[in-house]
């Protein structure tokens, strides 16, 4: 089964297409943005563009390379993402390839829809070695090979893996001339600075409502959401990131946490604000907390639109400014900060803008 057709991200894809046509596309890219907006879909679309046999209208969707890449069967398209650790303590290249092929088959069986990686899933050192080993090989079919590395923040450091890590950094810094590497991440701040400094970053923004609705109507995925709610409800819930609907329960939990933050920010009760801040936990501000901040942005967008529709310009402007505060908090959250302190600051700053 091929991947579901990509929807939206038109401006970003035109930038990538133009850069490729002019020969200025970076060899190592990082696509970053909220979870569920389609970063890996964009990366795989770019792979089809680069591998297409009709450069004047790539990706044409008709040539052999496009057809194979659409089913992730092109020998020069290499898609890696977090997987459970293999039982073999020292798996070789073939073991890793077999495991990732199994993971890709699982994703394709669901039309290319998949949830966030589980807690036991990561890009382990054996996979990093496989990426480096494959990158030095010549393309098998065309003139170029493309690596898509999803959820790259899950690339874990392991004792004794310095050689593999250094080889990967060298690969990012100086890929072979026939190689393009595309990393994606919902938590770019969790990437090692040595990785971030070697890639060109591009933001993948949330989709407008019309593109989310087009995604939901696509026959390739529509049956997945049958009975899950009407189109308007699902589009509102997605908040510009249709991939969130795959992990709907988790996303609804993040929305619930975000509502509590917003309610506490507008509450005159200091005790309420304190309890909400302490409820965030004291470990590193990543993962679920980052999803809560994304949900808070969605709620503030809704608040701003509602106020604007009601003619309340002051409330609309306050909510819009609060979104900027949350976006700054997202950047801070990518570093090693305490979520409780960050939430406490958010409550004060948002409260001053939204009443």
Secondary structure by P-SEA (a helix, b strand, c coil): ccccccccaaaaaaaaaaaaaacccccbbbbbccccccaaaaaaaaaaaaaccccccccccccaaaaaaaacccccbbbbccccccccccccaaaaaaaaaaaaaaaaaaccccccccccccccaaaaaaaaaaaacccccccbbbbbbcccccccccccaaaaaaaaaaaaacccccbbbbbbbcccccccaaaaaabbbbbbccccaaaaaaaaacccccccccccccaaaaaaaaccccccccaaaaaaaaaaaaaaaaaaaacccaaaaaaaaaacccccccaaaaaaaaaaaaaaaaaaaaaaaacaaaaaaaaaaaaaaaaaaaaaaaccccaaaaaaaaaaaaaaccc
